[in-house]
Amino acid sequence: MITTLRITGMSCNNCVRHVDKALRAIGGVSQVEVNLADQTAKVSHDDTASVPAMIAAVESAGYEAAV
């Protein structure tokens, strides 16, 4: 399945790397595409990766996230 998150607070490619790394660290996530221009992250994952875990990971990296 694919979940698209709206990410708030990204301003550079370093931000993109932080969000990407945080999301890839979640078990069950297979692919992450972070788009700075759209302020989104498309996350391919299985049922073991929950949306609340994704949001928490992004927030722990210092950004805000919502579905």
Contacts in CASP RR format, 6 or more apart in sequence:
PFRMAT RR
TARGET T0000
AUTHOR 0000-0000-0000
METHOD contacts of the structure
MODEL  1
MITTLRITGMSCNNCVRHVDKALRAIGGVSQVEVNLADQTAKVSHDDTAS
VPAMIAAVESAGYEAAV
1 44 0 8 1.000
1 45 0 8 1.000
1 46 0 8 1.000
1 47 0 8 1.000
2 42 0 8 1.000
2 43 0 8 1.000
2 44 0 8 1.000
2 45 0 8 1.000
3 42 0 8 1.000
3 43 0 8 1.000
3 45 0 8 1.000
3 51 0 8 1.000
3 54 0 8 1.000
3 67 0 8 1.000
4 40 0 8 1.000
4 41 0 8 1.000
4 42 0 8 1.000
4 43 0 8 1.000
4 67 0 8 1.000
5 40 0 8 1.000
5 41 0 8 1.000
5 43 0 8 1.000
5 54 0 8 1.000
5 55 0 8 1.000
5 58 0 8 1.000
5 65 0 8 1.000
5 66 0 8 1.000
5 67 0 8 1.000
6 39 0 8 1.000
6 40 0 8 1.000
6 65 0 8 1.000
6 66 0 8 1.000
6 67 0 8 1.000
7 19 0 8 1.000
7 34 0 8 1.000
7 39 0 8 1.000
7 40 0 8 1.000
7 41 0 8 1.000
7 58 0 8 1.000
7 63 0 8 1.000
7 64 0 8 1.000
7 65 0 8 1.000
8 39 0 8 1.000
8 63 0 8 1.000
8 64 0 8 1.000
8 65 0 8 1.000
8 66 0 8 1.000
9 15 0 8 1.000
9 39 0 8 1.000
9 63 0 8 1.000
9 64 0 8 1.000
10 16 0 8 1.000
10 19 0 8 1.000
10 34 0 8 1.000
10 36 0 8 1.000
10 39 0 8 1.000
10 63 0 8 1.000
12 36 0 8 1.000
13 36 0 8 1.000
15 36 0 8 1.000
15 63 0 8 1.000
16 34 0 8 1.000
16 36 0 8 1.000
18 61 0 8 1.000
18 62 0 8 1.000
18 63 0 8 1.000
19 34 0 8 1.000
19 41 0 8 1.000
19 58 0 8 1.000
19 61 0 8 1.000
19 63 0 8 1.000
20 32 0 8 1.000
20 34 0 8 1.000
20 41 0 8 1.000
21 61 0 8 1.000
22 57 0 8 1.000
22 58 0 8 1.000
22 60 0 8 1.000
22 61 0 8 1.000
23 29 0 8 1.000
23 32 0 8 1.000
23 34 0 8 1.000
23 41 0 8 1.000
23 43 0 8 1.000
23 54 0 8 1.000
23 57 0 8 1.000
23 58 0 8 1.000
24 32 0 8 1.000
25 57 0 8 1.000
26 45 0 8 1.000
26 49 0 8 1.000
26 53 0 8 1.000
26 54 0 8 1.000
26 57 0 8 1.000
27 45 0 8 1.000
27 48 0 8 1.000
27 49 0 8 1.000
28 45 0 8 1.000
28 46 0 8 1.000
28 48 0 8 1.000
28 49 0 8 1.000
29 43 0 8 1.000
29 44 0 8 1.000
29 45 0 8 1.000
29 49 0 8 1.000
29 54 0 8 1.000
30 44 0 8 1.000
30 45 0 8 1.000
30 46 0 8 1.000
31 43 0 8 1.000
31 44 0 8 1.000
32 41 0 8 1.000
32 42 0 8 1.000
32 43 0 8 1.000
32 44 0 8 1.000
33 41 0 8 1.000
33 42 0 8 1.000
34 40 0 8 1.000
34 41 0 8 1.000
35 41 0 8 1.000
35 42 0 8 1.000
41 58 0 8 1.000
41 65 0 8 1.000
43 49 0 8 1.000
43 54 0 8 1.000
45 54 0 8 1.000
51 67 0 8 1.000
54 65 0 8 1.000
55 65 0 8 1.000
55 66 0 8 1.000
55 67 0 8 1.000
58 64 0 8 1.000
58 65 0 8 1.000
59 65 0 8 1.000
END
